[in-house]
Amino acid sequence: MRTTVDIPDNLLRRVKAAAALEGKSLKVFLTQAVIHELERSAERKIVRKKISLPLVPSNHPGTLKLDSDNIARILSQEDCHAFAGH
């Protein structure tokens, strides 16, 4: 498919020079550059997976003191309950 793209003169000169150094036509060079960018973009999306954090129950939300020791204790209690079949 044919299309028109407005590229600044200084950038076009650099692209043409890079293509020539690689022995490629401008069309091949730009096509490969676009493919490379699309693949890079797809890889970034894969890296951005949603994570889930453990939920810490509280009888009084907002009043639980959460420091690393308390979080470790709560998670340990949850593990004990899970292994005991509760």
C-alpha positions in Angstrom: 0.0 0.0 0.0 1.3 3.4 -0.8 1.1 6.3 1.8 2.5 9.7 2.4 4.4 10.5 5.5 5.8 13.9 6.4 9.3 13.4 7.9 11.5 16.3 8.8 14.4 16.9 6.4 17.2 16.3 8.9 15.6 13.0 10.0 15.0 11.8 6.5 18.7 12.4 5.6 19.7 10.3 8.7 17.3 7.5 7.7 18.6 7.5 4.1 22.2 7.4 5.3 21.4 4.5 7.7 19.6 2.6 5.0 22.5 3.1 2.6 25.1 1.9 5.2 23.0 -1.3 5.6 22.6 -1.7 1.9 18.9 -1.5 2.1 16.3 0.6 0.2 14.5 3.3 2.1 11.3 1.3 1.8 12.8 -1.9 3.3 14.6 0.1 6.1 11.5 2.0 7.1 9.3 -1.2 7.0 11.8 -3.1 9.2 11.9 -0.1 11.6 8.2 0.0 11.9 8.0 -3.8 12.5 10.7 -3.5 15.1 8.8 -0.8 17.0 5.5 -2.7 16.9 7.3 -5.8 18.3 8.9 -3.7 21.0 5.6 -2.2 21.9 4.0 -5.6 22.2 6.8 -6.8 24.5 6.2 -3.9 26.8 2.6 -4.7 27.1 3.4 -8.3 28.0 5.8 -7.0 30.8 3.0 -4.9 32.3 1.1 -7.7 33.8 -1.4 -6.9 36.6 -0.3 -8.1 40.0 -2.4 -8.9 42.9 -1.4 -8.1 46.4 -2.5 -10.1 49.5 -5.5 -8.7 51.3 -5.2 -8.2 55.0 -8.6 -8.6 56.8 -9.5 -6.2 59.5 -12.5 -5.9 61.9 -11.9 -2.2 61.9 -10.7 -1.1 58.4 -8.2 1.7 58.4 -7.1 1.1 62.0 -4.7 -1.9 61.5 -1.1 -1.0 62.0 0.6 -2.4 58.9 4.4 -2.7 59.2 6.6 -5.5 57.9 6.4 -7.5 61.2 2.6 -7.3 61.4 2.2 -8.2 57.7 4.5 -11.2 58.1 2.5 -12.4 61.1 -0.8 -12.0 59.4 0.4 -13.8 56.3 1.8 -16.6 58.5 -1.5 -17.0 60.2 -3.3 -17.2 56.9 -0.9 -19.9 55.8 -1.5 -21.9 59.0 -5.3 -21.6 58.4 -4.9 -22.7 54.8 -2.8 -25.7 55.7 -5.2 -26.7 58.5 -8.1 -26.7 56.0 -9.9 -23.6 57.4 
